[in-house]
Amino acid sequence: MDKLDVLGLKAFISVAEQGSFRKAAESLNLTSTAVSRRVQKIEESLGVVLITRTTRQVTLTRLGAEFLPRAQEMLGAVEEIFSDLRNRGRYGERRITIACLATVASFHMPKILEQFAKVHPDVRVELLDVSATRILESIRNEKADFGISFVGADHYDLATDFLYSEPLVAWTARESALARRASVTWAELRDYPLIAIAKLSGTRRVVEEALEAHGIDFEFDYEVQQLHTAVSLAGGGVGVAVLPRIAADEKLSNVVAVPVEGPKVSRSIGLLRRNDRPLSPLVNQLRSMILARFRSGQS
């Protein structure tokens, strides 16, 4: 046989199991003539007779009886493969990888993932809480299905769904004089020891680009790698850290967020994905859930 005749296999197995062309036709939702033709076709392809037909009964030949269990095994394997591919096409792999800014991962994602888990409890979600640079690399190298990061000009090759914009604020120790102010300007911040995130940080880049656009020179006294380290230093009275508002919870820490003006600087956050690869239906469900939650203001 040059190629596997799945329809012929189904017809032969059904006739053998039912013991009748009529019953096989009913189970396959075909006419008896159509079933007979399919069996005949597979017999011609094999060059053997599988079924002996009489007016009263249908019986398997010796070769037909030998072939039946092997045919059942082959058909079962084919149906299992088709079912697996169909499910993977419908739901994708039962695993989703998201590359995400650490602040977004800790502040926004818990509720979203909790909601998603209620709908898909069997799906494993891997959350890569990494830098903006690593997020872009993960998306472009297909190590992540999508990412949540800054919206920027260097994302020209990615599709972007805008999520929200958040202001950068000055985090200072709760007992400091600055904590009692309603706001502070960038020019005034130069009088304080300043704490910055490393140069490769997306937040640092947002600050430097905004200040450069307004002709404001700025120097930082301390540089750290992680947001929580900057917050801790600010809370300890070491200096002032210019960070996103979601970098800390004022109710649970010893820091206070003071709005920064002249100019007001904010960072735009979006959901980034490759524009040359469609998302699987399962991944797209999570994407839609994230978009709906942010746009409704629940996150």
C-alpha positions as CSV (number, residue, x, y, z in Angstrom):
1,M,0.0,0.0,0.0
2,D,1.6,3.3,-1.1
3,K,-0.2,5.3,1.6
4,L,-2.2,4.7,4.7
5,D,-5.9,4.6,3.8
6,V,-7.5,5.8,7.1
7,L,-11.0,5.7,5.8
8,G,-10.5,2.2,4.5
9,L,-9.1,1.1,7.9
10,K,-12.1,2.6,9.7
11,A,-14.6,0.8,7.3
12,F,-12.8,-2.6,7.6
13,I,-12.5,-2.4,11.4
14,S,-16.2,-1.4,11.8
15,V,-17.4,-4.2,9.5
16,A,-15.2,-6.7,11.4
17,E,-16.4,-5.5,14.8
18,Q,-20.1,-5.1,13.8
19,G,-20.2,-8.3,11.7
20,S,-22.4,-6.5,9.1
21,F,-22.0,-3.9,6.4
22,R,-25.4,-2.4,7.3
23,K,-24.5,-1.9,11.0
24,A,-21.0,-0.6,10.1
25,A,-22.7,1.9,7.7
26,E,-25.0,3.1,10.5
27,S,-22.1,3.6,12.9
28,L,-20.1,5.5,10.3
29,N,-23.1,7.4,9.1
30,L,-22.5,6.1,5.6
31,T,-24.4,4.0,3.1
32,S,-23.7,0.3,2.9
33,T,-22.4,0.8,-0.6
34,A,-19.9,3.4,0.5
35,V,-18.6,1.1,3.2
36,S,-18.3,-1.8,0.8
37,R,-16.3,0.4,-1.6
38,R,-13.9,1.5,1.1
39,V,-13.2,-2.0,2.2
40,Q,-12.8,-3.1,-1.4
41,K,-10.4,-0.2,-2.0
42,I,-8.2,-1.2,0.9
43,E,-8.3,-4.9,-0.2
44,E,-7.2,-3.8,-3.7
45,S,-4.4,-1.7,-2.3
46,L,-3.1,-4.7,-0.1
47,G,-3.7,-7.3,-2.9
48,V,-5.6,-9.6,-0.5
49,V,-9.1,-10.4,0.5
50,L,-9.9,-9.4,4.1
51,I,-13.6,-10.1,4.3
52,T,-15.8,-12.9,2.9
53,R,-19.2,-11.7,1.9
54,T,-22.3,-13.8,1.7
55,T,-26.0,-12.9,1.7
56,R,-26.3,-14.1,5.3
57,Q,-23.1,-13.2,7.0
58,V,-19.8,-11.4,6.9
59,T,-16.7,-13.3,8.0
60,L,-13.0,-12.5,8.1
61,T,-10.5,-14.4,6.0
62,R,-7.5,-15.8,7.8
63,L,-5.5,-12.8,6.6
64,G,-8.3,-10.5,7.6
65,A,-8.3,-11.9,11.1
66,E,-4.5,-11.5,11.4
67,F,-4.8,-7.9,10.0
68,L,-7.6,-6.8,12.3
69,P,-5.6,-6.2,15.6
70,R,-2.9,-4.5,13.7
71,A,-5.4,-2.3,11.9
72,Q,-7.0,-1.4,15.2
73,E,-3.6,-0.5,16.6
74,M,-2.7,1.6,13.6
75,L,-6.0,3.5,13.6
76,G,-5.8,4.0,17.4
77,A,-2.3,5.5,16.9
78,V,-3.4,7.8,14.1
79,E,-6.5,9.0,16.1
80,E,-4.3,9.7,19.1
81,I,-1.9,11.7,17.0
82,F,-4.7,13.7,15.4
83,S,-6.3,14.3,18.8
84,D,-3.0,15.5,20.3
85,L,-2.3,17.9,17.4
86,R,-5.9,19.1,17.4
87,N,-5.6,20.0,21.1
88,R,-2.3,21.6,20.7
89,G,-3.6,23.6,17.8
90,R,-6.6,24.7,19.8
91,Y,-4.9,25.3,23.1
92,G,-1.2,25.3,22.2
93,E,1.3,23.7,24.6
94,R,-0.2,23.4,28.1
95,R,2.5,25.8,29.1
96,I,2.8,29.6,28.7
97,T,5.9,31.7,29.3
98,I,5.7,35.4,30.0
99,A,8.7,37.7,30.2
100,C,7.7,40.6,32.5
101,L,9.1,43.5,34.4
102,A,9.6,42.6,38.1
103,T,7.3,45.4,39.3
104,V,4.5,44.4,37.0
105,A,5.0,40.7,37.9
106,S,4.7,41.3,41.6
107,F,2.1,44.1,41.6
108,H,-0.3,43.2,38.7
109,M,0.1,39.6,37.7
110,P,-1.0,37.7,40.9
111,K,-4.7,38.5,40.4
112,I,-4.6,37.9,36.7
113,L,-2.9,34.5,37.0
114,E,-5.3,33.6,39.8
115,Q,-8.2,34.3,37.4
116,F,-6.5,32.4,34.6
117,A,-5.8,29.4,36.7
118,K,-9.5,29.1,37.6
119,V,-10.3,28.7,33.9
120,H,-7.2,26.6,33.0
121,P,-6.0,24.8,36.1
122,D,-3.9,22.4,34.1
123,V,-1.8,25.0,32.4
124,R,1.7,25.7,33.6
125,V,2.7,29.4,33.5
126,E,6.3,30.4,33.7
127,L,6.9,34.0,34.7
128,L,10.3,35.4,33.8
129,D,10.7,38.6,35.9
130,V,13.7,40.1,34.2
131,S,15.0,43.4,32.8
132,A,13.5,45.2,29.9
133,T,16.5,44.1,27.7
134,R,16.0,40.5,28.6
135,I,12.3,40.7,27.9
136,L,13.0,41.8,24.4
137,E,15.6,39.1,23.9
138,S,13.1,36.5,25.2
139,I,10.4,37.5,22.8
140,R,12.6,37.8,19.8
141,N,14.3,34.4,20.5
142,E,10.9,32.8,21.1
143,K,11.7,31.9,24.7
144,A,8.6,33.8,25.8
145,D,5.2,33.8,24.2
146,F,4.9,37.5,25.0
147,G,6.3,40.1,27.3
148,I,5.1,43.0,29.4
149,S,7.6,45.9,29.4
150,F,8.2,49.5,28.4
151,V,6.8,50.8,25.2
152,G,9.7,52.2,23.2
153,A,11.0,53.1,19.7
154,D,13.3,50.0,19.8
155,H,10.2,47.7,19.6
156,Y,9.7,48.4,15.9
157,D,9.7,44.7,15.0
158,L,7.1,43.8,17.7
159,A,3.4,44.2,18.0
160,T,2.4,46.2,21.0
161,D,-0.8,46.5,23.1
162,F,-0.7,49.5,25.3
163,L,-1.7,48.7,28.9
164,Y,-1.1,51.8,31.1
165,S,1.1,54.7,31.9
166,E,2.5,55.3,35.4
167,P,4.4,58.3,36.8
168,L,7.8,58.2,38.2
169,V,8.0,59.5,41.8
170,A,10.6,60.4,44.4
171,W,10.8,57.7,47.1
172,T,12.1,59.1,50.3
173,A,12.3,58.0,54.0
174,R,9.0,58.6,55.8
175,E,10.6,60.8,58.5
176,S,12.5,63.0,56.0
177,A,11.5,66.6,55.3
178,L,10.9,65.8,51.7
179,A,8.2,63.3,52.7
180,R,6.1,66.2,54.0
181,R,6.0,68.0,50.7
182,A,3.2,67.8,48.1
183,S,5.7,67.6,45.2
184,V,9.3,68.3,44.2
185,T,10.9,69.4,41.0
186,W,13.8,67.7,39.2
187,A,15.9,70.8,39.8
188,E,15.2,70.6,43.6
189,L,16.1,66.9,43.6
190,R,19.7,67.8,42.7
191,D,20.1,69.0,46.3
192,Y,19.6,65.4,47.6
193,P,21.7,62.3,47.3
194,L,20.1,60.4,44.4
195,I,19.8,56.6,44.0
196,A,19.5,55.2,40.5
197,I,18.9,51.9,38.9
198,A,21.7,50.5,36.6
199,K,22.1,52.1,33.2
200,L,20.7,49.1,31.4
201,S,17.4,49.5,33.3
202,G,14.4,50.7,31.3
203,T,13.4,53.0,34.1
204,R,16.8,54.7,34.1
205,R,16.6,55.1,30.3
206,V,13.1,56.7,30.6
207,V,14.4,59.2,33.2
208,E,17.6,60.1,31.2
209,E,15.7,60.6,27.9
210,A,13.1,62.8,29.5
211,L,15.6,65.0,31.3
212,E,17.8,65.3,28.2
213,A,14.7,66.4,26.2
214,H,14.2,69.2,28.7
215,G,17.8,70.2,29.0
216,I,18.2,69.1,32.6
217,D,21.6,67.8,33.8
218,F,21.5,65.1,36.4
219,E,24.0,63.0,38.3
220,F,23.3,60.1,40.6
221,D,25.2,59.4,43.8
222,Y,24.3,55.7,44.2
223,E,23.6,53.0,41.6
224,V,22.0,49.6,42.3
225,Q,20.7,46.8,40.2
226,Q,17.3,46.1,41.7
227,L,14.3,48.3,42.5
228,H,13.8,46.9,46.0
229,T,17.4,47.7,46.9
230,A,16.9,51.3,45.8
231,V,13.7,51.5,47.9
232,S,15.5,50.0,50.9
233,L,18.3,52.6,50.6
234,A,15.7,55.4,50.4
235,G,13.8,54.1,53.4
236,G,17.1,54.0,55.3
237,G,17.7,57.6,54.7
238,V,20.6,57.1,52.3
239,G,19.0,59.2,49.6
240,V,16.1,59.7,47.2
241,A,15.2,57.1,44.6
242,V,13.2,58.1,41.5
243,L,11.2,55.0,40.6
244,P,7.7,53.9,39.4
245,R,4.9,54.4,42.0
246,I,4.4,50.6,42.1
247,A,8.0,50.1,43.2
248,A,6.8,49.9,46.9
249,D,3.7,49.9,49.1
250,E,3.7,53.0,51.3
251,K,1.4,51.3,53.8
252,L,3.9,48.4,54.3
253,S,7.2,50.2,54.2
254,N,9.2,53.1,55.7
255,V,9.1,55.2,52.4
256,V,6.8,57.8,51.0
257,A,6.2,58.6,47.3
258,V,6.5,62.3,46.4
259,P,5.3,63.4,43.0
260,V,8.0,64.9,40.7
261,E,7.3,67.8,38.5
262,G,9.0,70.0,35.9
263,P,8.7,67.9,33.9
264,K,6.3,65.1,34.9
265,V,7.9,61.8,33.7
266,S,6.0,58.6,33.2
267,R,6.7,55.2,31.7
268,S,4.3,53.5,29.3
269,I,3.8,49.8,29.8
270,G,2.6,47.5,27.1
271,L,2.2,43.8,26.1
272,L,4.8,43.0,23.4
273,R,4.7,40.0,21.1
274,R,6.3,39.0,17.8
275,N,4.3,40.3,14.8
276,D,5.3,37.5,12.5
277,R,4.1,34.6,14.7
278,P,0.4,34.1,15.7
279,L,-0.3,33.4,19.3
280,S,-1.9,30.0,20.1
281,P,-5.6,30.2,21.2
282,L,-4.6,29.4,24.8
283,V,-1.9,32.1,24.9
284,N,-4.2,34.6,23.3
285,Q,-6.8,33.9,26.0
286,L,-4.4,35.0,28.6
287,R,-3.4,38.0,26.6
288,S,-7.1,39.0,26.2
289,M,-7.6,38.5,29.9
290,I,-4.6,40.8,30.7
291,L,-5.8,43.5,28.3
292,A,-9.4,43.4,29.7
293,R,-8.2,43.6,33.2
294,F,-5.9,46.6,32.6
295,R,-8.4,48.4,30.4
296,S,-11.1,48.0,33.0
297,G,-8.9,49.5,35.7
298,Q,-8.9,46.4,37.9
299,S,-5.2,45.9,38.0
